[in-house]
């Protein structure tokens, strides 16, 4: 026999499963205050820009206002200086140059989404088409202190998004009671 609490939990789980957010597959990408939407698909078609899957050295920490300080991307540990950085999704290179003493490359993925990587030295030029997994460049030392890393930022329009939402599922886990609990 199912108790009212179990029925309520099952109903809540069913409502969550049928909600528009669950149907769209939105992974709950955190955004700066101006935009709250994430990618069209939960980690759909995007891959990590480093291999093997890197550790996150510094998390996404968007500022409350665009002019305030924060961390508008993530810092990912690389295996070594000079490690290859690959495109997480297909797109077109829109910028290759130096910003505040660091080499940067930016890729436009369409739908208003752009990825930027620093400190990455690249031989590509603006206008170059890249496929997911294509080499964008190589990590230069100096961004994260003594260890090699890459800073990865993603923007939709002018809003910064958490890049991890494109390669992992950031939705919180919800524990529910078993559907048919054992007696006793």
Buried (B, 14 or more C-beta within 10 A) or exposed (E): EEEEEBEEBBEEBEEEEEEEEEEBBBBBBBBBEEBEEBBEEBBEEBBBBBBEEBEBBBEBEBBEEBEEEBBBBBBBBBEEBEBBBBBBBBBBBBBBEEEEEBBBBBBBBEEEBBBBBBBBBBEBEEEBEBEBBBEBBBBBBBBBEEEBBBBBBBBBEEBBBBBBBBBBEBBEEEEEEEEEEEEE
